[in-house]
Amino acid sequence: MSTEVVILAENLGKRYFLTHRRGGRSQYTALRDVIADGVRNFFSAWLFSKDRSRRTDKEEFWALREVYLEVKKGEVIGIIGRNGAGKSTLLKILSRITEPTTGRVGLKGRVASLLEVGTGFHPELTGHENIFLNGAILGMTQAETRKKFDEIVAFAEIEKFLDTPVKHYSSGMYMRLAFAVAAHLEPEILVIDEVLAVGDAAFQKKCLGKMGDVAKEGRTVLFVSHNMAAVTQLCRNAIHLQNGRVVDSGPAANVVNRYLALGQSDAATVDLRDFPTRTGSGTVRFEWGEMRGSEGEARRDFSIGEDVIIAFRFQAGPGFHERQVRLAIQLRTSDGISLCNMADMDSDFAIKDFCGAETISVRLPDVRLYPDTYYLSLWVGSITNIDVYDWVRDCLSFAIVGGGQLTTRMLPRSAGLLFWTPTWTRLPAASSASTARSFQVPTP
């Protein structure tokens, strides 16, 4: 890897002022309140004109404080943290969208940013025109953009809508085109925020593959995500932001594991209403999840061969009227290896009369996993799998703690992933000889 530094942020800080409505009233105010406020403000200004400190309409808020960041050419850096930690603010400063309040930033090379769906697009222009607009913003000539045009269109899969104004695009189409433009116009620095949650699973996988290709070409990538498996897979190093400060940095796998440990509980039942690692529109949200034994009792420690039950509840917000939703559960190891994605449709289960709230139980029979801690992510989305309502990652966990009744031997922790007990059969001698002859290696 190159030793050339392409991003250097020193003592970075960003301050905002939050304005609060006096009295804590709602946004809807009666006429009499407006008149009363006017009189009150007049006398307040006269009485307290010499003591401005007594007026508390504004609150100082630091989105970032004392952030130091050094990124070398060709590095892929993951940025993780809870919502409101300062991740998007940091990327906006590095993308020159907003200026820092304190500190300085040095950038070397062209920067392409994908921060919000549609950022940098003109809604009245067509997809075709916006591709060239973004190329010009990056400082590319029309000839350079034209060379990449066909690749961008093919990757975004919007051929039929290329001459349609992007204001008519769905959020998924918008995001596909935005990512394709940012990734294919060959910036030296690619900045990606958590916008992949808008796309379907197949396109998310496609995007991650493209970011891997960009990194292999020696370009620098900054990747903000709540998908810890993607961060571990794609990034060599990562930083953890909390309350606007960098609280952890180092190899991505280590930072991710320490971050997950902060939000995880050894309890079988977990309140998911404010769980940190989640994405989605939020129109439907998971409220709680629970690990249960075969008798329905709350527990999280199991032996090999036992049934494991996953129970959870989700609820729709106001204005949600869809009658059908899709559900899925992802299972991974403590090392971030994805074992499986279990979708409701694969088990011929479907909710076709959703009335706003559901409690679901999912039974995993005869679980043959080796001793380890395993993590579960819950997903709820539209019937088309395009719209993600809520995706809560690594929110539940259970442990396989022993061999149980299926085995009498001690099992090493690193023995593998699955504990299978297949049927072993001794074949007759004639069958063995026939099989042996069929696999003889010719003599040279």
N, C-alpha and C positions, 0 to 999 in steps of 0.2 A: 504494500500500500504506500502511496505517495506521502511524503512528509510535508507537502505544501499545504498551508492553512488557507482555506477558502472562506470560512466563517469565523469571525472572532467577535464575541460580545463581552463587554466588560462593564461590570457594575450596572447592569441594565435594570431600569425601573420604569413602571408606567402607573401614573396616578389619574384617577377619575374623581369627579365630585358628584355625589348622589344627592339629588334634591328630594326632600321629604315633604309631603303635604301635612300641614299643621292639624293636630287633632285626630289624625289617623282616619279621616273619613274616606269613603269610597270615592271613585272617580266621578260619580254622578252627584252633583251638588245642586240643591234647590236655590231659587233666586234669593230667598231671604238669607241664605247662608253666604251668598256672594256679597250681598249688601253689608251683612254683619262683619264679614272678613275685611271689607274695604274700610269700614269705620275702625275696626280693631287695629288693622295695619297702620292706619294714619296715626292713631295715638301711640302705637308701639314705636313707630319711627321717631315721633317727637319726644317721647319719654326716654327712649334708649339710644338716642342719636350719639351720645357720648360713650356708650358702652355696647359696641357692636357684638361683643363676645356672647351677649345674652340671647342673640338671635341664632337659632339652631336649625335653619332651613336646609343647610347643606352639610353633607358628611364626606370627609375625605376617605377615599378607598384606593388602596394600592393593589392593582391586579398583578404586578410583578415587583419584586424587591431583590436587589443585589444578585442578579443572575449573571453568572460567568459561563461562557460556552465557547469551546474551541473545537472546530470540526475540520478534519483534513480532507483533501481531495479523494473522492472515491468511497468515503465512509457512508454507511447507512445508519442513521441514528433514530432510535425510537424515543418518543416523548409520551409518557404515560402520566396519569393522575386523574383524580375525580373531576366531575363537572365543576367548573368554576375555579379550578386550580391555577389557571393562567396559561394553559397550553395554546389556545387560539390567539390570545394576545401576543404571546411570544412569536408565533408564526407571522402574525400581521406586521410586527416590527421588522422581522427578518425579511419579509416580502416588500418592505418599504410602503406599506399601505397606511401605517400610522407611525408617528415618531415617538421615541422614548422620552419620558420625562427626565430621567437621569441616565448617565452612562453613554456609551457609544457602541456602534456596530460597524464592523468592516466586512464587506462582501467582495469576493473576487469571482466574476463571471456572471452570466445571465441567469436570472432567477425566474422560474415558472412556478406559479402557485395555484393550488386547487384547495381553496379554503372553504367556500360555501358554494352550494349549487347555483351556477349561473354567474359567479363572480367574473367580471371581465367580458361578459357577453352583452351585446345590445339586443334587447328583446324584439325590436322592430326589424332587425336584420335577419336574413336567412342563415341556416347552418353553414352554407357555402361561404357567405360573406363574413360570418363570425370567425371562421377558421383563418382567413387572411387578416382580419382585424387583430386577432391574438398573435399571429405571426409578426405583425408590425409592432405591436406592443413589446414583443421580445427583441425587437431590433433586427428581425430577419427580412431579407428582401423577398419580393414576390416570387422570384425564381426559386429561392430556397424553400419557401412554403409550398410551392407547386410540386416540388420533388417529393414531399411528404404527404401530399393531399390524399392520394389514393389509399395509403396506409391508414391515415386517420379515419377516413370514411369507412373502410372495411372493419377497423377495430371497433368503431362506435356503433356499427350495424344500423345506420340511419339512411341508407341509400335512397329509400322512397321519400324521405322527408327532407332531403338536402336543400330543396328550394322553398321550404316552408319557414316562415318567421319563427324563431325559437320561442317566442311567447306562447306558441301553441303546443310546445313540446311538453310531455309528461316529465315529472321530476327524474324518472329513470333515464329517459332519453337525454335530458339536459346534462345529467351527470356523466353519461357515457361519452357524449361529445366533449365535455369539458376535460375529462380525464385523458381522452385520446389526444386532444390538442396539446395538453400540458406535457404528456409523456413522449410524444413523437416529434416535437419541434426542437429537440436536442438542446435543452438548457444545460448549463453546467451544474446548476443547483435546482433540484426538484423538491418542492414543499407540498406535502399532502396532509390535509386535515381529515378528520373522521367524516368523510363524505361517502365512503364506500357502503355505509349502512343503507343508502338509498337504493342501491342496485340489488339484483337478485343474486343468489348464491353462485351461479355459474359465472356471472360477470365479475363478482368480487374475486373469484379465483383467477380469472383472466387478468384482472388489474394487478393482483399480487405477483403473478408471473411476469408481467411487464415491468413492474418495479424492480424485480430481481434482475431482469435483463438490463435495465438502465444502470443498476449498480455494477454489473459485470463489465459494462462499457467504461467504467471509471468515473462516472458522474456521481455527484453527491446527492443523497436523499435524506430529507427530514420527514419522518412519518409519525403523525399523531394518531393513536387508535386506542379503543377500548378492547380490541381483540388481542388478548395476550398471546394466543397461539401464533397469530400473524406477526406480532412484534418479535417473538422469539425466533420464528422461522426466518424472517426477512432481515432483521437488524443484528449487527455485531455488538453494538453498544446501545445503551439506553440511559435516559435520565428520568427521574421521578419528580414531578412538580407538586407541591402542596402549599396552598395558601400563597401562591406567587413566588415561592422560593424553591430552589433545587435542594431536595432533601436526600437524594441518593443518585448515584451514577456508577457506571461500570459495565461489565458484560451483560448483555440483554437478558439472558436466562436468569442470572443472579438478581438483577434489579426487579424483574417480573415476579420471581418467587417471593422476594421480600415484600413487594407491594401486595401480592395476593394474600400473604399471611396477615397483613394488617386488616383486611376486610373480611376475613373468614372467621367463622366461629366453630368451636368444637361441638356446639349444640346441634341436635338433630333438626330443630325447627328454626327457621331464619325469616326475619321480617324483611321483605323485599321492597317495601314502599320507597325507601330512600337508598337502595343499594347502589354503590358507586359505579360499577362497571356495567353500564347498560347503554344501548343505543335504540333508535326507533322513533317513530312519530309521537308515541305516548298516548295515542287515542285509546289504546287498550294497555293496561299495565298489570304485571304480576304483583300480588299483594303479599303472599307468603309461600314458602316451600318447606317441605318436611320429608325426611328420610324415615321409612318405617320398615319394621320386620314383617314376617309372613302373617302374623296375627293382628297387624295394624298398629302395633305399639311403636312409639317414636324411639328410634335408635339409629346409630350411624356406624357401629362396629359389627362386622359380619365375618363368617367363616366361608371358606370355599364351598360352593354347592348350595348355599342358602338362597332363598328368594329375597330380592331387594325391591322395595316399593317406593316409588317417588310420588308424593302428593303435592299439589300446588293449587293455588286459587288466583284467578285473574278477573279483572273487572274493566268494563268500558267506561270512558269518560262521557260527559254530556255531549249530545249531538251525534253520537255514533249509532248508526242504524243498520249496519250490515248484519245479515242473519247467519252468515257462514264465516268461520275463521279456520286457519290451519295452525297446527301445533307441531313442535319438534323439540327434541332433547339431544344435546351433544355430550358425549362422554370422552374425557381425556385423562391421561395419566398425570402424575405429579411432575413429569418432565416436559409436559406440554404436548405429548404425542396424542393426536386425535384417534380414538379407537373406533367410534362409530357415530353416525347421525341417525337418530330414530325419529321418523316422521309418522304422524298419525295415519296418513293414507297407506303407508306400508303395512299397517295392521288392520286395514279395512275399517278404520274408525274415523268418523266425521261428525262435526257439529254443524247441523244444518238449520237449527232453530235457536241460535244464540240470542239470549234475552238480556244481556248486559253483565252477567256474572256467572262464572262456572268454577266448580271445584273438581279437579281431575285426579285420578289415581292411575299410575302406570306400574305394572308389575314386571320385573325382570326375573324370569324363572331360572333357577339352577345356575347362578352366576359363577363362572369358572375363571376368575381372575386371580393372579398371584398376589401375595401380600404387598400392599401399597396403599396410598391414599388416592382416590379418584374424584374428579371434579365434574360437575354437571352444569350445563348452560341451558336455559329455558328460552324458547322462541315462540312468539305468536305473531301471525301475519295474515295477509289477505289470502283468499282462496286461490289467487293466481300466483302466490309466492313472490309478487313484485313489491308490495308494500309491507314493510316491517313495522309492526305496531310496537313491539317491545322485545328486546333481545338482552337478557340478563346473563352475563358471562360468569362462569365459575362461581355461581351463587350457592350451590349445595355441594356437599362432599360426603363421602363415606369411605370407610377403611376396611380392607380385608386384612384381618389380624392373625389368622391362623389357618391351618389346614382343614380343620373340622373333621367330620367323619369320613370324608372321601379319601384321606391320605394319612398314613401313619409315619411318614418321613418328615424330617425337618426341611423346609423349603427356603433356599437362599433368596434374598430380596431381589437379586438381579437375574433370576432364573428365566425370565421371559415375561410375557404378557398374559397368556391364556393357559389355564390348567385344564388340559383335555385328558379324558380317560377313554381312549378309543378301545374298540374291540380287537384283541390280539388273538390270532388264529394260527395254529400250526397246520400247514398244508401237508397232504400226503406226499410220500417220497417221489412218486411218479410226477406229481404236479410240480414239485420243487425242481426236479431234473429238467422238465420241459421249460420251466421259467428260466432256469440257468442257461440252457442252450440258446434261448432266444436273445440273451444279452451277452453272448460270447463276443469278444473283441477279435477281429481278424488278425492273424499273424502276418506281420510285414514281410 
